[in-house]
Amino acid sequence: MTTPAGQPGDDEWMKNSALYREFLAEREEIMKHKWIESEKARQDIGFERALTDWIVKHRAKWRKGRHA
């Protein structure tokens, strides 16, 4: 039996998904990068700039380290 939409347990499959957990971990790293780079710049650099910068500079190494 399935739970009605919007009820507890409705998105339980998503929370248990390896893909979703990977997304959350990556987002956390991007937010850390955003904070560090914003501190260096002495202003908020914004999520899009942090995302792009993190992907270019750190994503490949981060992924390799996670799956080693």
Residue frames as a rotation matrix with the C-alpha (Angstrom) as fourth column:
MET 1
0.582 0.813 0.000 0.00
0.813 -0.582 0.000 0.00
0.000 0.000 -1.000 0.00
THR 2
-0.424 -0.706 0.567 1.29
0.683 -0.660 -0.312 3.46
0.594 0.255 0.762 -0.83
THR 3
-0.334 0.273 -0.902 0.92
0.730 -0.530 -0.431 6.56
-0.596 -0.803 -0.022 1.29
PRO 4
0.693 0.633 0.345 -1.17
0.715 -0.540 -0.445 9.45
-0.095 0.555 -0.827 -0.02
ALA 5
-0.020 -0.702 0.711 0.83
0.662 -0.543 -0.517 12.31
0.750 0.460 0.476 -1.54
GLY 6
0.009 -0.068 0.998 2.08
-0.386 -0.921 -0.060 14.75
0.922 -0.385 -0.035 1.07
GLN 7
0.929 0.337 0.154 1.93
-0.282 0.374 0.884 12.22
0.240 -0.864 0.442 3.88
PRO 8
0.206 -0.883 0.422 4.95
-0.860 0.042 0.509 11.14
-0.467 -0.468 -0.750 5.96
GLY 9
-0.081 -0.348 0.934 6.91
0.077 0.932 0.354 8.49
-0.994 0.101 -0.049 4.10
ASP 10
0.859 0.512 -0.001 5.91
0.068 -0.117 -0.991 9.85
-0.507 0.851 -0.135 0.70
ASP 11
0.728 -0.651 -0.213 9.49
-0.529 -0.336 -0.780 10.78
0.436 0.681 -0.589 -0.20
GLU 12
0.636 -0.474 0.609 11.22
-0.423 0.446 0.789 8.11
-0.646 -0.759 0.083 1.89
TRP 13
0.724 -0.353 0.593 12.58
0.631 0.687 -0.360 6.45
-0.280 0.635 0.720 -1.27
MET 14
0.714 -0.440 0.544 14.30
0.116 -0.692 -0.712 9.72
0.690 0.572 -0.443 -2.20
LYS 15
0.637 -0.459 0.619 15.96
-0.768 -0.442 0.463 10.15
0.062 -0.771 -0.634 1.19
ASN 16
0.523 -0.408 0.748 17.35
-0.135 0.827 0.546 6.63
-0.842 -0.386 0.377 0.93
SER 17
0.958 -0.122 0.260 18.58
0.279 0.192 -0.941 7.14
0.065 0.974 0.218 -2.62
ALA 18
0.148 -0.982 -0.114 22.36
0.836 0.063 0.544 7.09
-0.528 -0.176 0.831 -3.10
LEU 19
-0.238 -0.187 0.953 21.96
0.823 -0.560 0.095 9.74
0.516 0.807 0.287 -5.80
TYR 20
0.674 0.565 0.476 20.11
0.201 -0.760 0.618 12.06
0.711 -0.321 -0.626 -3.42
ARG 21
0.819 -0.439 -0.369 22.70
0.410 0.000 0.912 11.56
-0.401 -0.898 0.180 -0.66
GLU 22
-0.172 -0.898 0.405 25.45
0.964 -0.069 0.257 12.35
-0.203 0.434 0.878 -3.18
PHE 23
0.091 0.321 0.943 23.58
0.555 -0.802 0.219 15.52
0.827 0.503 -0.251 -4.17
LEU 24
0.950 0.313 0.011 23.31
0.152 -0.490 0.858 16.61
0.274 -0.813 -0.513 -0.53
ALA 25
0.446 -0.864 -0.235 27.01
0.677 0.153 0.720 15.98
-0.586 -0.480 0.653 0.10
GLU 26
-0.316 -0.549 0.774 27.97
0.927 -0.351 0.129 17.94
0.201 0.758 0.620 -3.01
ARG 27
0.436 0.562 0.703 25.67
0.365 -0.824 0.433 20.81
0.823 0.068 -0.564 -2.10
GLU 28
0.918 -0.142 -0.369 27.26
0.340 -0.192 0.920 20.96
-0.202 -0.971 -0.128 1.35
GLU 29
-0.040 -0.995 0.093 30.72
0.875 0.010 0.483 21.24
-0.482 0.101 0.870 -0.21
ILE 30
-0.191 0.048 0.980 29.52
0.745 -0.643 0.177 24.01
0.639 0.765 0.087 -2.53
MET 31
0.799 0.550 0.245 28.06
0.240 -0.665 0.707 25.92
0.552 -0.506 -0.663 0.42
LYS 32
0.589 -0.692 -0.418 31.37
0.573 -0.006 0.819 25.61
-0.569 -0.722 0.393 2.32
HIS 33
-0.343 -0.732 0.589 33.19
0.935 -0.207 0.287 26.87
-0.088 0.649 0.755 -0.76
LYS 34
0.243 0.544 0.803 30.73
0.555 -0.757 0.345 29.76
0.796 0.362 -0.485 -1.06
TRP 35
0.960 0.125 -0.251 31.37
0.280 -0.433 0.857 30.75
-0.002 -0.893 -0.450 2.54
ILE 36
0.205 -0.969 -0.142 35.18
0.721 0.051 0.691 30.56
-0.662 -0.244 0.709 2.20
GLU 37
-0.440 -0.393 0.807 35.27
0.879 -0.373 0.297 32.50
0.184 0.840 0.510 -1.06
SER 38
0.524 0.678 0.515 32.78
0.471 -0.735 0.488 35.08
0.710 -0.013 -0.704 0.23
GLU 39
0.810 -0.313 -0.496 34.98
0.417 -0.287 0.863 35.64
-0.412 -0.905 -0.102 3.28
LYS 40
-0.229 -0.947 0.226 38.00
0.841 -0.076 0.536 36.13
-0.490 0.312 0.814 1.03
ALA 41
-0.407 0.148 0.902 36.07
0.723 -0.551 0.416 38.58
0.559 0.821 0.118 -1.16
ARG 42
-0.911 0.103 -0.399 34.54
0.274 -0.571 -0.774 40.30
-0.307 -0.814 0.493 1.88
GLN 43
-0.348 0.883 -0.315 31.15
-0.882 -0.423 -0.210 40.02
-0.319 0.204 0.926 0.23
ASP 44
0.143 0.509 0.849 28.68
-0.099 0.861 -0.500 37.31
-0.985 -0.013 0.173 -0.70
ILE 45
-0.779 -0.512 -0.361 29.78
-0.412 -0.015 0.911 35.86
-0.472 0.859 -0.199 -4.04
GLY 46
0.122 0.930 -0.346 26.43
-0.972 0.042 -0.231 34.16
-0.200 0.365 0.909 -4.61
PHE 47
0.322 0.095 0.942 25.55
-0.251 0.968 -0.012 30.53
-0.913 -0.232 0.336 -5.13
GLU 48
0.985 0.120 0.124 25.94
0.081 0.312 -0.947 30.45
-0.152 0.943 0.297 -8.91
ARG 49
0.498 -0.867 -0.009 29.48
-0.692 -0.391 -0.607 31.83
0.523 0.309 -0.794 -8.83
ALA 50
-0.079 -0.499 0.863 30.42
-0.901 0.406 0.152 29.48
-0.426 -0.766 -0.481 -5.98
LEU 51
0.620 0.406 0.671 28.91
-0.113 0.893 -0.436 26.52
-0.776 0.195 0.600 -7.81
THR 52
0.964 -0.254 -0.084 30.74
-0.083 0.016 -0.996 27.27
0.254 0.967 -0.006 -11.05
ASP 53
0.230 -0.931 0.285 34.04
-0.888 -0.320 -0.331 27.93
0.399 -0.177 -0.900 -9.28
TRP 54
0.042 -0.166 0.985 33.75
-0.742 0.655 0.142 24.76
-0.669 -0.737 -0.095 -7.18
ILE 55
0.863 0.318 0.393 32.92
0.013 0.763 -0.646 22.61
-0.505 0.562 0.655 -10.21
VAL 56
0.810 -0.579 -0.098 35.88
-0.256 -0.198 -0.946 23.94
0.528 0.791 -0.309 -12.19
LYS 57
0.033 -0.910 0.414 38.40
-0.816 -0.264 -0.514 23.82
0.577 -0.321 -0.751 -9.33
HIS 58
-0.537 -0.301 0.788 37.35
-0.829 0.360 -0.427 21.05
-0.155 -0.883 -0.443 -6.96
ARG 59
0.425 0.897 0.125 34.59
-0.875 0.442 -0.199 18.71
-0.233 -0.025 0.972 -8.16
ALA 60
0.519 -0.243 -0.819 36.70
-0.429 0.755 -0.496 16.11
0.739 0.609 0.288 -9.96
LYS 61
-0.589 -0.806 -0.061 39.11
-0.297 0.286 -0.911 15.69
0.751 -0.518 -0.408 -7.05
TRP 62
-0.457 0.498 0.737 36.26
-0.868 -0.071 -0.491 15.65
-0.192 -0.864 0.465 -4.52
ARG 63
0.626 0.738 -0.253 34.41
-0.779 0.604 -0.166 12.94
0.030 0.301 0.953 -6.44
LYS 64
0.190 -0.649 -0.737 37.56
-0.292 0.680 -0.673 10.87
0.937 0.343 -0.060 -6.89
GLY 65
-0.767 -0.511 0.389 38.22
-0.472 0.038 -0.881 11.07
0.435 -0.859 -0.270 -3.15
ARG 66
-0.101 0.830 0.548 34.66
-0.945 0.091 -0.313 10.04
-0.310 -0.550 0.776 -2.29
HIS 67
0.828 0.517 -0.217 34.71
-0.560 0.749 -0.355 7.01
-0.021 0.415 0.910 -4.53
ALA 68
-0.085 -0.951 -0.298 38.23
-0.815 0.238 -0.529 5.83
0.574 0.198 -0.795 -3.79
